Amino acid sequence: MSGLKTLAALAVAATVAGMGTGALAENHAEGMSAQATAQSVDYSDGANWLCLPGRFDACASDQTVTVIEADGASQAQPLLPAEDREFDCFYVYPTVSNDAGANSDMIAGPEEMSVAHMQAARFRENCRVYAPLYRQVTLTALRTMMMGGDAKADGEMAFNDVKAAWEHYLANDNDGRGVVLVGHSQGSRMLMELLSGMTDPAQRDLIVSAMPIGFNVNRSADGQSGDFAWMPVCESADQAGCLVAYVSFRSDVPPTAGTRFARASEDGMEVVCVNPAALMGHANSAQAILATGGISNSSNPQPDWVEGEPQPTTNFVAPTGLIATRCVSEGGASYLEVTVNADPADPRADEISGDVMAMGQRLDDWGLHLVDMPVVMGDLVDLTARQYAAWEAASD
């Protein structure tokens, strides 16, 4: 394949697939209007939020999951949010916008709706979810930059939007509640910048935990320097005010020499890896919650979940015991190693979708970026409740 096609495909591969949310996106986008680039965004206008508590939007989507046991037996389980969600989650989505410009508009397209459905909506089991729209650097700009062009993307504007949304949330919605910061990829980069500039002790005290997933968070071996070093790395599920971060790779496809993820950008630093499943006490059986049909055409196809049976009708599946995760640090790389516990003797699928594919070829330097969160989604969600309990106890 030509270098040009490879680079274009790489950018496309960062898009997370939609799963029946087109109509939802159309309804939510109705009445929204694009903001002029030079203007700040008014986050008092609900149209500028992808998700807000108490309304029907991407984070209110159907999260019913089919739990599939090793013998092929399955059962659908709906998401049952807690009646009184005592803490909040502030979510910033990854690079998904297909808008034509270098920075996206403020209209929630199917891609923004879809990724919130896949990454953020499940957190509402335990917390109220706030997710701002922001004028992110688009896939269009990414393609241009990867091909050596000048996309004229404005990363500062993207961050200023997220910062403004955070400040609006604090002033109008937080009311002293604990909050979990959740992001992926570009969204994680936004959260890292937010945390790096967070000097106010009162704001820091509100953070139940930070989860900037799928982006290199650099720390020194002693943890005293690097990205927002004021926040410790989580070492227990019952610890609050700490960091959960990692980038994921298959156990049989570790980071390549030139990988964009897992390798620190400075000498003396290492990319943080915290295994959510290990914190929850079951690294050999991570609570993966995966898209039933896989990740669009940017990834490898998902085999039938149970041989000889139709695919589950729910949007998500939870294959019990199929995934094991552990943090690995070797060869200058630090990452979450994902192992598929395949058993050819049982009828359940022996593989999961999630590799970045371009023109039929797997792009090993991306690892399992497309499913960084799904491979441990149940653990991430359950972890927030444990962390909040620790935060609440420390706040009393």
Secondary structure, 3 states (H helix, E strand, C coil): CCHHHHHHHHHHHCCCCCCCCHHHHHHHHCCCCCCCCCCCCCCCCHHHEEECCCCCCHHHCCCCEEEECCCCCEEEECCCCCCCCCEEEEEECCCCCCCCCCECCCCCCHHHHHHHHHHCHHHHHCEEEEEECCCCECHHHHHHHHCCCCCCCCHHHHHHHHHHHHHHHHHHHHCCCCEEEEEECHHHHHHHHHHHCCCCHHHHHHEEEEEEECCCCEEECCCCCECCCCCCECCCCCCCCEECCCCEEECCCCCCCCCCCCCCCCCCEEECCCCHHHHCCCHHHCCCCEECCCCHHHECCCCCCECCCCCCCCCEEEECCCEEEEEEEECCEEEEEEEECCCCCCCECCCCCCCEEECCEECHHHCCHHHCCHHHHHHHHHHHHHHHHHHHHHHC
